[in-house]
Amino acid sequence: MIVRKLFGKKEASTSSSTVENIKTELLTWDSVDNGSFASNITINFDNNHAVVKSISGLKVNRSKKLSLSDFEAISDGQSQDDVKKKLGQPNGYTITDLAGYKSEVWEYTSGIKGSVGANFNITFTDGKVSGKSQYEMK
């Protein structure tokens, strides 16, 4: 599998299963460049086709903490570029491309005003905001 050559090291964990002639394989790598202690990359394959790709734990230096009002200013239909300009780079993202459906979820976990563990996610469908969620932001 070519993805194993791209990352240049053995994955930290693997799992696989076959249900109704669909072979699913999940590969996870840790110690991501520019990542925190718990950073990782995960790729989910169905019949040898990558359908979900995820990276988490990226280090991002923010010039100011993101607040609940910053989160609330994001609305459905905004572009990914507009969100990135307003909020900066996410600490991780998940890209799903399955049966013609493509979506991205960006996760923001550092530089957030709120309780310990405060975070938020922005979901994009076809490059536009289609949902969002937050936890313990102020």
C-alpha positions in Angstrom: 0.0 0.0 0.0 1.6 3.3 -1.2 0.5 5.2 1.9 2.8 3.1 4.1 5.7 4.3 1.9 4.7 8.0 2.2 4.9 8.0 6.0 8.2 6.2 6.0 7.7 4.2 9.2 5.5 1.5 10.5 2.1 2.5 11.7 1.4 2.5 15.5 -1.8 0.5 15.2 -3.8 -1.4 12.6 -7.2 -3.1 12.5 -9.2 -4.8 9.8 -12.5 -6.5 9.2 -14.6 -7.8 6.3 -18.4 -7.4 6.3 -20.5 -8.2 3.2 -17.5 -8.3 0.9 -16.2 -4.9 2.0 -12.7 -5.1 3.6 -12.1 -2.3 6.0 -8.7 -1.4 7.2 -7.8 1.3 9.7 -4.2 2.5 10.0 -2.9 4.9 12.6 0.5 6.7 12.8 1.7 8.7 15.8 4.5 11.3 16.3 3.3 13.7 13.7 5.6 16.5 12.5 4.5 19.7 14.2 2.2 17.7 16.4 1.7 17.5 20.1 2.5 14.5 22.3 -0.9 12.8 21.4 -0.9 13.8 17.7 -1.8 11.1 15.1 -2.8 10.4 11.5 -5.5 7.9 10.8 -6.6 6.6 7.4 -9.6 4.3 6.9 -9.7 2.2 3.8 -12.7 0.3 2.2 -11.5 -2.3 -0.3 -8.1 -0.5 -0.6 -9.6 3.0 -1.2 -9.0 5.7 1.4 -12.4 6.9 2.5 -11.6 8.8 5.7 -8.4 10.7 6.5 -7.8 12.4 9.8 -5.0 14.3 11.5 -5.1 15.6 15.0 -3.0 17.3 17.6 -1.3 19.8 15.4 0.4 22.7 17.2 -1.0 26.0 16.3 0.2 29.4 17.7 -2.7 31.8 17.9 -2.3 35.6 18.2 -5.4 35.7 20.4 -7.6 33.2 22.2 -10.7 32.1 20.3 -13.9 33.0 22.2 -17.5 31.8 22.1 -18.4 35.0 20.1 -15.7 34.0 17.5 -17.4 30.6 17.2 -20.9 32.1 17.0 -19.8 34.5 14.2 -19.4 31.4 11.9 -22.6 30.6 10.0 -23.8 28.0 7.5 -22.7 28.7 4.0 -19.4 30.4 4.8 -16.4 29.2 2.8 -13.5 27.3 4.2 -11.2 30.2 3.2 -13.4 32.7 5.1 -13.4 30.5 8.3 -9.6 30.1 8.1 -9.1 33.8 7.8 -11.3 34.4 10.8 -10.2 31.6 13.1 -6.8 30.5 11.8 -5.5 27.0 11.2 -7.3 24.1 12.9 -5.5 21.7 15.2 -6.8 18.8 13.2 -9.2 17.8 10.5 -11.0 14.8 9.1 -11.8 14.4 5.4 -14.5 11.9 4.4 -15.0 10.9 0.8 -17.5 8.0 0.6 -20.1 7.1 -2.0 -19.8 10.6 -3.7 -20.3 12.4 -0.4 -17.4 14.6 0.6 -17.1 16.5 3.9 -14.5 18.0 6.2 -14.5 18.5 9.9 -12.0 21.0 11.4 -11.2 20.8 15.1 -9.9 23.6 17.2 -8.4 22.5 20.5 -5.8 25.1 21.4 -6.0 28.8 22.3 -9.7 28.5 23.2 -11.3 30.7 25.9 -13.2 28.5 28.3 -12.9 25.6 30.7 -10.0 23.1 30.5 -10.7 21.0 27.4 -12.8 23.7 25.7 -12.9 23.1 21.9 -15.0 23.4 18.8 -15.6 21.7 15.4 -16.7 23.2 12.1 -18.2 20.9 9.5 -18.0 21.7 5.8 -19.9 20.1 2.9 -18.7 21.0 -0.6 -16.4 23.7 0.9 -19.1 25.5 2.8 -20.0 25.5 6.5 -22.8 23.0 7.1 -22.6 22.6 10.9 -20.7 23.4 14.1 -20.4 22.3 17.7 -18.5 23.6 20.8 -17.7 22.4 24.2 -17.3 24.6 27.3 -16.3 27.8 25.5 -16.6 31.2 27.0 
